[in-house]
Amino acid sequence: MPAEVLAALRPAPEQTYVDATAGLGGHASLVAPRIVPRGTILLNDADPSNLARAGPAVRAAAPEVRVLTRQGNFAELPHVLRGMGIRADMLLADLGFASSQVDDPSRGFSFSRDGPLDMRLDPTLPMSAADLVASIPESELARLIEEFGEDRHARRIARKVVQARARSPIVTTAALAEVVRSACPPGAGGIDPATRTFQAIRIAVNDELGSLEALLGHIEREAEQLASGTGRWLAPGARVAFLTFHSLEDRPVKRSFQRLQALGCTLHDPAFVAATPEEVARNARSRSAKLRSVTFPMK
Ligand SMILES: C[S@@+](CC[C@H](N)C(=O)[O-])C[C@H]1O[C@@H](n2cnc3c(N)ncnc32)[C@H](O)[C@@H]1O
């Protein structure tokens, strides 16, 4: 949602943009030419291979801009910014995964193309999806699929997974997808039954909701600090935007933004923006996207 993101962030010369989820640098490349002269961009991503592509793309978009990169979870980003002495005028978190990750079978996100059952956005994380599937108790797996996959067949899927792993370890995406499908009645022309379980396991492996809550908590604390004149990593008047792709992501953002409003921030109108039909036709994933944004007070 490039135009919508730019409208929410309102980049201006000399400003500092922090991209919590740089991906391949698409949004940052649009912001970069709008913050010259003397603009700064910090690109953050959990995935070092995306970050390695984002840096050159953003530098090419505006060679005058100072571009910094940092690999890691955005939950620690405020701490990093304070350490670097950077205060952001704009912060964007475009949640979830990038097409570069899903399209690469070796990353293990895709059930339509076989690969190792990995799913780590940050390959240095200690536990892959295969490790999780091998060790998680049945009841915990059922809870996870129900909560993070919102799948009403969660218990049956968990039982099948536990039976299958007792026969042989589940170490590929095709093997896991097959087990899930065997537990579900065929969908009536709907989505692949493996979709929800894969989403649930991906969320768990990467602690996606925990990371989101942590970042939102940091932003709320910063709003409190700014109100007392002691903000440390967001500038007065900063614009903060989140792009979410399902209700498990959108709900905490919406609640946090209500608390930010109570702390003096201005919620942008309308409360959220969805992708245009043209964008949905170009990019199916944008169908469920919601952009929420807020402006911090000037003092
Ligand atoms: C939808 S893509 C971002 C695309 C980007 N806005 C662009 O224009 O190219 C999401 C990115 O966020 C990263 N990511 C997801 N959760 C993260 C987290 N907790 N910390 C850091 N990066 C994360 C993923 O590795 C992925 O590269």
Ligand as a Chemical Component Dictionary entry (heavy atoms), coordinates in Angstrom:
data_LIG
# 
_chem_comp.id                   LIG 
_chem_comp.type                 NON-POLYMER 
_chem_comp.pdbx_formal_charge   0 
_chem_comp.three_letter_code    LIG 
# 
loop_
_chem_comp_atom.comp_id 
_chem_comp_atom.atom_id 
_chem_comp_atom.alt_atom_id 
_chem_comp_atom.type_symbol 
_chem_comp_atom.charge 
_chem_comp_atom.model_Cartn_x 
_chem_comp_atom.model_Cartn_y 
_chem_comp_atom.model_Cartn_z 
_chem_comp_atom.pdbx_ordinal 
LIG C1  C1  C 0  5.856  -7.731  4.664  1  
LIG S1  S1  S 1  7.598  -7.794  4.747  2  
LIG C2  C2  C 0  8.072  -6.120  4.688  3  
LIG C3  C3  C 0  8.136  -5.555  3.303  4  
LIG C4  C4  C 0  8.694  -4.146  3.234  5  
LIG N1  N1  N 0  7.823  -3.195  3.893  6  
LIG C5  C5  C 0  8.961  -3.697  1.818  7  
LIG O1  O1  O 0  8.397  -2.674  1.404  8  
LIG O2  O2  O -1 9.734  -4.372  1.108  9  
LIG C6  C6  C 0  7.868  -8.193  6.417  10 
LIG C7  C7  C 0  9.318  -8.270  6.838  11 
LIG O3  O3  O 0  9.326  -8.150  8.259  12 
LIG C8  C8  C 0  10.306 -8.986  8.797  13 
LIG N2  N2  N 0  9.880  -9.246  10.176 14 
LIG C9  C9  C 0  8.749  -9.855  10.594 15 
LIG N3  N3  N 0  8.690  -9.864  11.932 16 
LIG C10 C10 C 0  9.797  -9.217  12.378 17 
LIG C11 C11 C 0  10.295 -8.881  13.662 18 
LIG N4  N4  N 0  9.641  -9.225  14.787 19 
LIG N5  N5  N 0  11.454 -8.188  13.740 20 
LIG C12 C12 C 0  12.121 -7.826  12.623 21 
LIG N6  N6  N 0  11.713 -8.135  11.373 22 
LIG C13 C13 C 0  10.560 -8.815  11.251 23 
LIG C14 C14 C 0  10.322 -10.186 7.871  24 
LIG O4  O4  O 0  11.567 -10.846 7.927  25 
LIG C15 C15 C 0  10.038 -9.555  6.510  26 
LIG O5  O5  O 0  11.240 -9.258  5.828  27 
# 
loop_
_chem_comp_bond.comp_id 
_chem_comp_bond.atom_id_1 
_chem_comp_bond.atom_id_2 
_chem_comp_bond.value_order 
_chem_comp_bond.pdbx_ordinal 
LIG C1  S1  SING 1  
LIG S1  C2  SING 2  
LIG S1  C6  SING 3  
LIG C2  C3  SING 4  
LIG C3  C4  SING 5  
LIG C4  N1  SING 6  
LIG C4  C5  SING 7  
LIG C5  O1  DOUB 8  
LIG C5  O2  SING 9  
LIG C6  C7  SING 10 
LIG C7  O3  SING 11 
LIG C7  C15 SING 12 
LIG O3  C8  SING 13 
LIG C8  N2  SING 14 
LIG C8  C14 SING 15 
LIG N2  C9  SING 16 
LIG N2  C13 SING 17 
LIG C9  N3  DOUB 18 
LIG N3  C10 SING 19 
LIG C10 C11 SING 20 
LIG C10 C13 DOUB 21 
LIG C11 N4  SING 22 
LIG C11 N5  DOUB 23 
LIG N5  C12 SING 24 
LIG C12 N6  DOUB 25 
LIG N6  C13 SING 26 
LIG C14 O4  SING 27 
LIG C14 C15 SING 28 
LIG C15 O5  SING 29 
# 
